[in-house]
Each structure stands twice: as C-alpha cells, then as structure tokens.
Amino acid sequence: MSKKNDRTVYKTDDGWADKRNSASKPAKIHHTQAEAIAAARKTLARTGGGELTTKAVDGKIRSKDTVPPGRDPMPPKDKEH
C-alpha cells in the first residue's frame, strides 16, 4: 500500500510527470526523465522521505528507491542506488 509521500515518475504525452501517488494529477511535467527524477527526489527529501518509483516509456517499473529520511524496511542487497 502506498504511503502519503511516495512518488512516481512516468511518461505522458506532454513530457515526464512527477506525481505523488495519492494525488489525482501530477505535481509538474518535466522535459526529461532526469529532471522529473531530480525534482521528485528533492520533494521527497524535503517532505520526510519515501519511495520513488520510476517507470520506463512503456510504463513498466524501471527502478524503485527509498529516499532518506525515509526508512527502507527491506534494504536491497544490490548496489543500484
């Protein structure tokens, strides 16, 4: 289940959306995926941390990361982030 601060970055017709999971509309549309990810990370860090989910152009989940000060209950063993 999604927590209040969790965010998702995904492709739209207008660009890359940075959206809080519990919101009905994206907070902002960015020109590039990198810009959207950076904005989502900054927002998560400022609002107490949470899970950032990044989706590829095809809509499949590409990456998940816990942004501090959020606490990851099951930290990954891989070194992606």
MARMARLO-332088 format. One record per residue (C-alpha): residue number from 1; residue in one letter; x, y, z. Coordinates in Angstrom, 2 decimals, always signed. Layout:
% residues N
ZANU  resi  resn       c1       c2       c3
ZANU   NUM     a        X        Y        Z
...
***
This chain:
% residues 81
ZANU  resi  resn       c1       c2       c3
ZANU     1     m    +0.00    +0.00    +0.00
ZANU     2     s    +1.23    +3.45    -0.91
ZANU     3     k    +2.31    +5.90    +1.77
ZANU     4     k    +1.35    +9.58    +1.66
ZANU     5     n    +4.72   +10.86    +0.37
ZANU     6     d    +5.54    +8.14    -2.18
ZANU     7     r    +6.06    +9.47    -5.72
ZANU     8     t    +6.11    +8.05    -9.24
ZANU     9     v    +7.85    +9.39   -12.36
ZANU    10     y    +6.27    +8.31   -15.65
ZANU    11     k    +5.95    +9.34   -19.32
ZANU    12     t    +2.96   +11.39   -20.51
ZANU    13     d    +2.12   +12.89   -23.90
ZANU    14     d    +3.49   +16.25   -22.68
ZANU    15     g    +6.72   +15.01   -21.04
ZANU    16     w    +7.70   +13.28   -17.79
ZANU    17     a    +5.34   +13.54   -14.83
ZANU    18     d    +6.36   +13.77   -11.18
ZANU    19     k    +3.28   +12.67    -9.22
ZANU    20     r    +2.56   +11.93    -5.58
ZANU    21     n    +0.90    +8.50    -5.57
ZANU    22     s    -2.12    +9.70    -3.58
ZANU    23     a    -2.70   +12.74    -5.85
ZANU    24     s    -5.08   +12.81    -8.79
ZANU    25     k    -2.80   +14.94   -11.01
ZANU    26     p    +0.99   +15.24   -11.43
ZANU    27     a    +2.73   +17.97    -9.45
ZANU    28     k    +4.64   +19.02   -12.57
ZANU    29     i    +5.52   +17.88   -16.09
ZANU    30     h    +9.23   +17.98   -16.96
ZANU    31     h   +11.03   +17.89   -20.33
ZANU    32     t   +13.29   +14.97   -19.40
ZANU    33     q   +13.07   +11.93   -17.17
ZANU    34     a   +16.22   +13.04   -15.33
ZANU    35     e   +14.62   +16.40   -14.45
ZANU    36     a   +11.50   +14.66   -13.16
ZANU    37     i   +13.53   +12.21   -11.04
ZANU    38     a   +15.62   +15.03    -9.56
ZANU    39     a   +12.50   +17.04    -8.69
ZANU    40     a   +10.80   +14.00    -7.14
ZANU    41     r   +13.91   +13.20    -5.04
ZANU    42     k   +14.13   +16.80    -3.83
ZANU    43     t   +10.44   +16.84    -2.89
ZANU    44     l   +10.69   +13.50    -1.07
ZANU    45     a   +13.76   +14.61    +0.88
ZANU    46     r   +12.06   +17.88    +1.85
ZANU    47     t    +8.81   +16.21    +2.96
ZANU    48     g   +10.21   +13.42    +5.12
ZANU    49     g   +11.34   +10.80    +2.62
ZANU    50     g    +9.54    +7.97    +0.90
ZANU    51     e    +9.59    +5.57    -2.03
ZANU    52     l   +10.40    +6.84    -5.55
ZANU    53     t    +9.18    +4.63    -8.39
ZANU    54     t   +10.49    +5.35   -11.90
ZANU    55     k    +8.68    +3.92   -14.91
ZANU    56     a   +10.10    +3.45   -18.41
ZANU    57     v    +8.48    +4.82   -21.58
ZANU    58     d    +6.45    +1.59   -21.88
ZANU    59     g    +5.02    +2.05   -18.36
ZANU    60     k    +6.90    -0.84   -16.75
ZANU    61     i    +8.65    -0.17   -13.45
ZANU    62     r   +12.30    +0.55   -14.15
ZANU    63     s   +13.54    +1.43   -10.69
ZANU    64     k   +12.46    +1.83    -7.07
ZANU    65     d   +14.41    +3.69    -4.43
ZANU    66     t   +13.80    +4.83    -0.86
ZANU    67     v   +14.76    +8.47    -0.44
ZANU    68     p   +16.05    +9.48    +3.01
ZANU    69     p   +14.98   +10.28    +5.63
ZANU    70     g   +12.55    +7.51    +4.71
ZANU    71     r   +13.34    +4.12    +6.22
ZANU    72     d   +13.57    +1.12    +3.92
ZANU    73     p   +12.25    -1.90    +5.86
ZANU    74     m   +13.97    -4.32    +3.47
ZANU    75     p   +17.07    -2.64    +2.03
ZANU    76     p   +18.26    -4.15    -1.25
ZANU    77     k   +21.39    -6.23    -1.46
ZANU    78     d   +22.19    -4.81    -4.89
ZANU    79     k   +24.13    -1.59    -5.38
ZANU    80     e   +21.76    +0.16    -7.84
ZANU    81     h   +21.36    +3.26    -5.66
***
